[in-house]
Amino acid sequence: MTTRSAPSDAAESFPALRCSGLVHVYREAGTDVAALRGIDLVVEPGQRVALLGPSGSGKSTLLTVVAGIMRPSAGKVAVFGTDLGNAKESDLRRLRAGTLGLMLQGASTNLLLHETAAANVEWALRGLARGDARVADQLLDAAGLLADDRLAGAMSPAEQQMLALAVAMAARPRLLLADEPTSQLDHADRDKLLGLLVEIADQQGTAVLLVTHDEVVASRMQRSIHLRDGRIGEEATAAGRYAVIGADGSVPLPEALRAEWGAGALVSIDAVAPGELRIRAAEAGAARG
């Protein structure tokens, strides 16, 4: 795939996101830790995708790599054709300034807490050709913050998240990255934020990659990707929930069977019909070579 050094409208011919054999390793206490272990993932333009999994499964690491904040250790990750592994820092800055919208964890990460909602939006739009204050105004109006002159630091967690969404979407990004955007909200505020996010993303044709622990949040996305130990284990869509075959041919077990069939357990796998396999635990005393 041809890479591009800067995003443009022609980039719409590429997937919003393509990860191929993506690996990320970090150093902790003198030991290499693999946070991502060969992620293969394609997100199409305008598609909404949730990332789920237990803590430490690699969700936030994947989002941070896609944001261009950390470089991948191996494999490839491209956003609308821009290869993040080889991109220059100036290209990454341009990508984060328009093509990517970011809602990371923590109000101080997304907002100027000493400024009003209007000032936060104005700051986010500075120098952006694609930016549109009307998009932010639509979100702020729906959240009851359009004429609010309080500083962002004086707002409730729900209001700060609504403002963070308005700030991120004001730039009319092609891909929105959101890390646990509803984790501090009650059910009513969660549902309100989700409704606004889905509505404005559909209006703008924005793809969404959203990290969450909440199955209700994930259900508002079109696909749910379940990560386990830095790998994609399952994917759920409106059509059903499926295991994802790894590049090495491995198939992850459903969660309900992992306790019964632990690592190293012997199983037999037989083809019983075209497109159908049967997997059974080996009989007691099965020989090991």
C-alpha positions in Angstrom: 0.0 0.0 0.0 1.3 3.4 -1.0 1.8 5.7 2.0 1.1 9.4 2.2 3.0 11.9 4.2 0.0 14.1 4.9 -3.8 13.5 5.1 -6.0 14.8 2.3 -9.4 14.2 0.8 -7.9 11.6 -1.5 -7.0 9.7 1.7 -10.7 8.6 1.9 -9.9 5.9 -0.7 -7.9 4.2 2.1 -9.3 2.5 5.2 -9.6 4.8 8.2 -7.2 2.4 10.0 -5.2 -0.6 8.9 -3.1 -2.6 11.4 -1.0 -5.5 10.0 1.0 -7.7 12.4 1.1 -4.8 14.8 3.5 -5.3 17.8 4.3 -3.0 20.6 6.9 -3.8 23.3 7.8 -1.6 26.2 10.4 -1.8 28.9 9.3 -2.3 32.5 11.7 -3.0 35.4 14.4 -4.1 33.0 12.1 -6.6 31.2 10.5 -6.4 27.8 6.7 -6.5 27.9 4.7 -7.2 24.8 1.5 -5.1 25.0 0.4 -5.9 21.5 1.2 -9.2 19.9 0.3 -9.1 16.2 -2.8 -7.1 15.7 -4.6 -7.3 12.4 -7.4 -4.9 12.1 -9.2 -2.8 9.4 -11.6 0.0 10.2 -13.5 1.4 7.2 -14.3 5.1 6.8 -17.3 6.0 8.9 -17.3 2.8 10.8 -17.7 2.7 14.6 -15.6 0.1 16.4 -15.3 -0.7 20.2 -12.3 -2.2 21.8 -13.0 -4.3 24.9 -11.0 -6.5 27.1 -9.7 -6.7 30.7 -7.1 -4.3 32.1 -3.7 -5.0 30.5 -5.2 -6.6 27.3 -3.7 -3.8 25.1 -6.7 -1.6 24.4 -5.2 1.7 25.5 -1.8 0.8 24.0 -3.4 0.2 20.7 -5.3 3.5 20.8 -2.1 5.4 21.8 -0.2 3.8 18.9 -3.0 4.7 16.4 -2.8 8.3 17.8 0.8 8.4 16.8 1.9 9.1 20.4 3.9 5.9 20.5 5.7 4.2 17.6 4.9 0.5 16.9 7.8 -1.9 17.6 7.0 -4.0 14.6 4.3 -4.5 12.0 2.4 -1.6 10.3 -0.3 0.8 11.3 -1.7 3.3 8.8 -4.4 6.0 9.2 -6.0 6.9 5.9 -2.8 5.8 4.2 -0.3 7.5 6.4 2.1 4.9 7.8 2.6 5.9 11.4 5.8 3.9 11.8 7.6 5.8 9.1 5.9 9.2 9.3 7.9 12.3 10.2 7.0 14.1 13.4 5.6 17.0 11.4 3.3 14.6 9.5 2.1 13.1 12.8 1.3 16.6 14.2 -0.7 17.4 11.0 -2.5 14.1 11.4 -3.5 14.8 15.0 -4.5 18.3 14.1 -7.2 17.3 11.6 -7.5 13.7 10.5 -7.5 12.4 14.1 -9.7 13.5 16.9 -8.6 12.5 20.4 -10.6 11.9 23.6 -8.0 10.5 26.0 -8.6 9.7 29.6 -8.7 12.6 32.0 -10.2 16.1 31.6 -6.8 17.8 31.8 -5.6 15.8 28.8 -8.4 17.0 26.6 -9.3 20.4 27.9 -7.9 23.8 29.0 -9.4 23.7 32.5 -8.7 27.4 33.1 -10.8 28.4 30.0 -14.5 28.4 29.1 -16.2 26.0 26.7 -16.1 28.6 23.9 -12.4 29.3 24.5 -11.6 25.6 24.4 -13.4 25.2 21.1 -11.7 28.3 19.7 -8.3 26.9 20.8 -9.0 23.6 19.2 -9.9 25.2 15.8 -6.9 27.5 15.5 -5.3 27.1 12.1 -7.5 24.1 11.0 -8.9 24.2 7.4 -11.4 21.5 8.1 -12.6 22.8 11.5 -16.1 24.0 11.9 -17.3 25.7 15.1 -20.9 24.9 14.1 -20.2 21.2 14.8 -19.0 22.0 18.3 -21.9 24.4 18.9 -24.4 21.7 18.0 -22.9 19.4 20.6 -22.6 22.1 23.2 -26.2 23.2 22.7 -27.4 19.6 23.1 -25.4 19.3 26.3 -26.7 22.7 27.6 -23.2 24.3 27.5 -23.4 26.6 24.6 -23.9 29.8 26.6 -22.1 28.5 29.7 -19.3 30.9 30.9 -17.9 28.7 33.6 -14.4 27.5 33.4 -14.0 23.9 32.3 -12.4 23.0 35.6 -15.6 24.0 37.4 -17.7 21.6 35.3 -19.0 18.2 36.4 -17.2 15.1 34.9 -20.2 14.6 32.6 -20.0 18.2 31.4 -16.3 17.9 30.9 -16.7 14.8 28.7 -19.4 16.5 26.7 -17.1 19.5 26.2 -14.2 17.1 25.3 -16.4 15.5 22.6 -17.3 19.0 21.2 -13.6 20.0 21.1 -12.6 16.7 19.4 -15.3 16.9 16.8 -15.0 20.6 16.1 -12.0 19.7 13.8 -14.3 17.4 11.8 -11.8 14.5 12.2 -12.0 11.5 9.9 -11.2 9.2 12.8 -12.1 9.8 16.4 -10.1 7.9 19.1 -11.9 7.8 22.5 -10.4 6.1 25.6 -13.1 5.2 28.1 -15.2 8.4 27.4 -18.0 7.2 29.7 -16.1 5.6 32.6 -16.9 8.4 35.1 -20.6 8.9 34.0 -23.8 7.6 35.4 -26.1 5.7 33.1 -28.2 8.7 32.0 -25.1 10.8 31.2 -23.5 7.8 29.5 -26.4 7.4 27.3 -26.6 11.1 26.5 -22.9 11.2 25.5 -23.2 8.1 23.4 -26.3 9.4 21.6 -24.5 12.7 20.7 -21.3 10.8 19.7 -23.2 8.5 17.4 -25.3 11.2 15.9 -22.5 13.6 15.1 -20.2 10.8 13.9 -22.9 9.7 11.5 -23.5 13.2 10.3 -19.8 13.9 9.7 -18.9 10.4 8.3 -16.4 10.0 11.1 -14.9 6.6 11.9 -14.7 5.9 15.7 -12.3 3.6 17.6 -13.5 3.6 21.2 -12.0 1.8 24.2 -14.5 0.7 26.9 -15.2 -1.9 29.6 -18.9 -1.3 29.2 -20.9 -3.7 26.9 -23.7 -1.2 26.7 -21.3 1.4 25.2 -19.9 -1.3 22.9 -23.4 -2.1 21.7 -23.7 1.4 20.2 -20.8 0.7 17.9 -21.1 -1.4 14.7 -18.3 -3.8 15.7 -16.9 -4.9 19.0 -13.3 -6.2 19.1 -12.3 -8.2 22.2 -8.6 -8.1 23.0 -6.9 -10.7 25.2 -3.2 -10.6 26.1 -2.4 -8.2 23.3 -4.2 -10.2 20.6 -7.7 -10.0 19.1 -9.7 -12.9 20.4 -13.2 -12.3 19.3 -15.3 -9.9 17.2 -19.0 -9.1 17.6 -21.3 -7.5 15.1 -25.1 -7.4 14.5 -24.7 -10.8 12.8 -23.2 -12.6 15.9 -20.0 -13.1 17.9 -17.0 -14.9 16.4 -13.6 -16.1 17.3 -10.8 -14.5 15.2 -8.2 -16.9 13.7 -4.7 -15.6 14.3 -2.0 -15.3 11.7 -0.5 -18.5 13.0 -3.8 -20.4 12.6 -4.6 -20.3 16.3 -8.2 -20.0 17.4 -8.9 -18.5 20.9 -11.2 -20.5 23.2 -14.5 -18.9 24.4 -14.0 -17.4 27.8 -16.4 -20.0 29.4 -14.0 -22.8 28.3 -10.7 -21.2 29.3 -11.1 -22.2 33.0 -11.8 -25.8 32.0 -9.2 -26.1 29.3 -6.2 -24.2 30.5 -2.9 -23.6 28.7 -1.2 -26.8 27.7 -4.4 -28.9 27.7 -4.7 -31.5 25.0 -7.7 -31.4 22.6 -8.7 -33.1 19.4 -10.1 -31.1 16.5 -11.9 -32.9 13.7 -13.7 -31.7 10.5 -17.3 -33.1 10.8 -18.8 -31.2 7.8 -17.8 -28.6 5.3 -17.2 -25.4 7.3 -17.7 -27.2 10.6 -15.2 -28.4 13.2 -15.6 -30.4 16.4 -13.2 -29.8 19.3 -13.1 -32.2 22.3 -10.9 -32.5 25.4 -8.4 -35.4 25.1 -9.2 -38.5 27.1 -7.5 -38.9 30.4 -4.0 -40.4 30.0 -3.6 -39.2 26.4 0.1 -39.7 25.4 2.4 -36.7 25.0 5.3 -36.9 22.6 
